[in-house]
């Protein structure tokens, strides 16, 4: 399927805005030896909500919008990120999905963002959604607290088939405001990924929005990562508008299994689940990784199906909330 939308072209415009307003966004922009642009959004830079917002939009390949808002979750009032898109499959699976496993000697990171659509990482997702990008510039977002080695930056350029000068690498540590914001900004993507695993063809999803709390920052990576997961698993809401022609009973069954509540591991803070899994992500039930609440509106029939619930009690426990009388 040919698609005129180029996630890297759209994201590059946002990247220029980010680089031209470093002080406003609290980022540090440097040139790597190879000529690639490296944007630090929270390692040695201040970062913040504004950086998190624009990086979320870059991650979505410029095919979605993000707003910083606030919501109440039980006793908690938390900053929250609201994202919406008219191109949900390209924005999420085609760009935002953290699907590029990166290893270079002792450097590990997970890559996401529009560069994936040039390198086709992982290939099967692009085959499934019938999309690939063709542009001479690439933007990759790494969830990391370390600068990538020069060899890795060169590898990115090679795999994306762009010159080093036309490559940008954005670094977002989980234990930073920008990092936490862009992780919560994956609320729509988390739901689409889960729906796909349950058998829903992602191409039937026409529009989507989602909202999730931005967790309070914790200086330790494991705690920060656990809170970021809990924000989506216990506080995240996702809403999808689909064009579904098949038997709606099937759709109903899919929706019922879609929220995080459908997992056997659901019901306690992620840090506890992670400890029980001996800190091995692959031992955590993959069904857990989903929004707390999922709603689908089928425009073929006008019907709506909803499953799951916000669990402010676990969220409060996870986020280290101490209520002072």
N, C-alpha and C positions, 0 to 999 in steps of 0.2 A: 504494500500500500504506500503510495507516494504521499507525503504530507508536507505541505508548504511551511509548516511551523519548524523553525530551527531553534532548539533549546539553547544552543551555544550562542547564537546570534543575539537572541533576546537577553540572555544572561550577561553577555559581554557589555551591553548598554548599562546594566545595573552595576556591573563591576567598575566601569569607568566612573560612575557616580560615587561609588564607595571610595575609590582611589583618589578622586579629585577633592574629596571632603574628609580627609583623614582625621582632622581634629574634631569635627562634628561627630563622626562615627566612632571615635576613640580607637582607631586601628593604626597599625604601623605597616607601611608598604615598603618593601625592599626589592631589589633586583638580585636574583641568584646569579652565580657566575656564568651560567648558560644564557642569561638574558631573560629568564622566566620571571614573572611577577609573583612575589610571595606576600600574602596579606595575613598579618598576625592580628587575630581578633580577640586575644585573651591570654596569650602566653606571657609576653612582656608588654602587652598593650592593655589599655583599660577596657576596651569593648563596651558592651552595654545593650540595652533594649533595642536601640536604633540599629546597631550593628546586627543584632540577632534577627530583627525584622527583615532587613534587606538581604541578609545571608539566606534566610528561609526562602525568600523570593528567588534568589539566585539558584538555590538548591532545586526549586521547582521549575528551573529552566525558563524563568520569566513568564510561565504559563499559569501563574496563580498569584494571588495577593494575600498579604498578611497584615493584620492590625493588632496592636497591643491594647488590651482592654483589661477588665477585671471582673471576677465572678466570686460569688459566695459558695463555699463548699462546707456545709455545716457551720461550725464556728469560725472557719477560716475565710478570710478575704484575701484572695491571691491575684497577683498579676496573671493574666492569661493571654494566650495567643489565639486569635481567630483567623483561620485561613479559608479561602474559597477559590474555586477554579471552574472554568467552563471547559477545561481540557484535562480532566482528572487523570486519565490513564497516561498521557504523555508527561504531565507534570510530576506524577508520583513514580510509577514503574519505569517510565522512560527517562527520568532524571533524578528525582529526590531519593529514591530507594538506596539504602546503604548496601549495595550489592557487590562492591569491588574490594575483595580481600587483598590487602597489600602487605608484602613482606620483602624487606631488603636487608640482608644480614640480620642485625638484631633490632631492626626498626619494624614495628607493626602498626598498621592503621586501617581504618575502614573508609573507603572512598565513596563519595556520593556526588550528586550534581550532574550537570549536563555533559561533562567529559565522558561519562559512561556511554552516552549515545553515539560517541565517535569510536570508542574502543570496544563497544558492544560487550560490556561486562554486566551481568552474565548473558551470554548469547541467547540462551533459551527464552529469556524474558522478552527480548526484542523480536524474536521469531513469533512469540505468542501474541504480542500486541501489534505486530506488523509496522514497526517504526525503526528508523535509524536516522541519525543526523548527518549532514554533509556541510561542514563549515570549516574555515581555515583557522579558527581560534577555538580554544578549549578552556573550560573552567572546571576545576575539581575541588571539592570541599573535603577536608580531612578532619575527622573527630580525633584530635590528638593534643598532647601537651608538649610535644617535641617538634623541633624543626626537622623536616625530612632531609636525608642525605642527598648530596648533589646527583649521585647516580640514579636515585629514584626519580628526581625531577626530570632527568633526561629520559628515563624510561616512560614516564607519562607522555612526554612529547612524541616519542616514537610510537607508542600504542595508539595515540589519538591522531597520528599522522599530521601533526602540525609542527611548525618551527618552534624552538624554545621561546623566542620572543613573543609568540602568540599563545603562550600557555600561562594560565594564572592558577595558583594553588592557595586556597584559603584555609587557615588553620583555626579550629575552634575547640578549645579544651572543654570537656564536659563540666569541669568545676569552674565555669565562668558564666557570667550573665548571658553573653552572646551564645555560648555553647548550649546552655540549658534552654534558651529561647528557641534555638533552631531544632533542638531535639523534640520539644513539645509541639513545634510547628509541623511535625511529621504525623500528626493525628489522622489526617485523611489517608495518607499513604499506608499507615499501619492497618487501617480497616480494609483498604483495597487489597492489600497483600493477603490478609486473612480470608477475605471473601473468595479470592482466587484459589487459595488452598482448599476451600470447601467446595469448589466446583463451579463457582460463578465465573462466566466469561467476562474478564474485565472490560472488554470492548462494549458491553451493554451499558456501562456507567457513563452518563452524559454530563452530569454536573455534580459538584460535591462541595460541602463545607464541613468544617470541624473546629472544635475549640477545646483547649486543654490548659490546665494551670501551668505556670512557669515555676518550678520548684525553688524554694530557698536554696542558696548556694552552700555547699559543704566543701571544705578544703580537700578532703580525701576523695580520690577518684572513685573508689568502689562505692562509697556512700552517695556521692554526687550522681553516679550512674544509676544506682538503685532508686534514688528519688526521681530521676528523670523517667525511669520506667513506670514507677507508681503513678506519676502525674497522668500518664496515658491510661494505664490499666484500671485505675480507680477514680480518676477525675475527668477523663476524656470523653467527648461526645462527637460522633461523626454521623453525617447525614448524606445520603446518596440518592440522586434521581436517576432511575434506570429505565431502559426500554426493554421490557422483558416479555417475550412472546410465548414462552413455554408455560407449562402448568404452574400456576402460582403456589400450589401446595409445596412444590420443590423450593421455591423462593422463600416461603415461610420457614421451611426446615433449615435452609442455609442461614437465614437471619437469626434463628434461635441458637445456632451453634457459633455465631460470629463473635459476640462480646467476650471479654476476658473471663467473665463469670463461668463460661462453659468449660474452663480448664480445671483439672483436678488440683492444680497448684494454687488456684485462686483463693483468697481469703486471709492472706497475711502479707506484711510488707515484703517487697522484693528482696531486701537484704537478707531476710530469714530464709526465703526460698533459695537464694543463691548460696547461702552457707550450707543448707541441706544438700545442695547439688555439688558440694566440695568446690565451690567457685568455678564450676565448669558450665558455661552457657549451654553446651550441647546436652547437658543432663536435665535442663529445665524443660518442662512440657512446652513445645512450640505453640500449642493452642492458647497459651497464656498471653502471647503478644498481640493484643488487640485493644481497641477502645473499650471503655467501661460501658458505654451506651452506643448502640448502632440503630439507625433508622433508615429504611428504604422506602422511597415513593416510586411506584411503578406508573409511569405516565401513560402506559397502554390502557390501564384500567382505572387509574386514580387512587388505587389502594395503597395504604401505608402499613408497613410492618416494623415493629420496634422490639428490641430485646436488650436486656442488661440494665444496670443501674449505677449511679454514682455512689461510691462508698466513702463518705467523708470521714468515717471513723478510722479506717485503715490509713487513709491519706494523712489525717492528723497525726497518727502514730508514726508514720513513715517520715514526716517532715520535721520531726523534733519540736513539735509545738508545745510550749509550756504556757498554760493559761494562768496568768496572775490575777488574783482577785483584787 
